[in-house]
Amino acid sequence: MPIGNVTRGTTGYNRLRRVDRWIAALPVLRRTDDPLVADVGYGARPTTTLELRDRLARVRPDVEVTGIEIEPSRVALANAGTRDGVTFRLGGFETPTPDGRPPAVIRAFNVLRQYDESAVVDSWRIMQDRLQPGGALVEGTCNEVGRVASWVTLDDRVPHTFTVSLRVADLELPSIVAERLPKALIHRNVPGERVHAFLLDLDRSWAVAAPLGTYGPRQRWIATVHGMRDRGWPVLHGVSRWRLGELSVPWSAVAPHGA
């Protein structure tokens, strides 16, 4: 039986472009001998699964994407059309794939948001157990138009990184991402928790970088990320990622106390 619950299924064109860009840059996608990607909980329509395949094919032309949904009518609708490199299957966190092949990457977006926090670790583990060696699980959430997003990237054993990705052109405060934190963190945005301190410093760094707004919001964001590093946060990557509105830190920097 599929593992999980039927979710609202909200979806939309271009909603997951930010996380898709992240997945396209994952080393495992480029080096694997079997570039199979699973999209767990794609929603009422297969739009974002089809977009995922198109985006990943630009860097890995032989990529295959399997969209997985727990609601049979959604799978039937998706299977009404055909598309090279894309299949759709009934299932949940157990991540059924063609011939049972382990995926190199699993994307699970806007799914666990609708579960209790207590379900997160077990759901992660079920999906992690399906990964290829060296594979990646990317789990997170975003707003309805995809301009505010955050996610956790895990391997087959542990979480590794936490990423915030924002459209900075009309950004007032980066802590708007508090509304779209992954389920593992959204209830931990309270004093005494690491993610709360992270968001406070992010807003402070954004404010300090305000004069750089003269040169454009992207320059202000890059300065904000530098500011986070100056405040002692173990910021990852470099300007090529930051200019996309991204900021990543090791999971340990924001992980809930006691986790």
Disulfide bonds with the S-S distance in Angstrom:
none
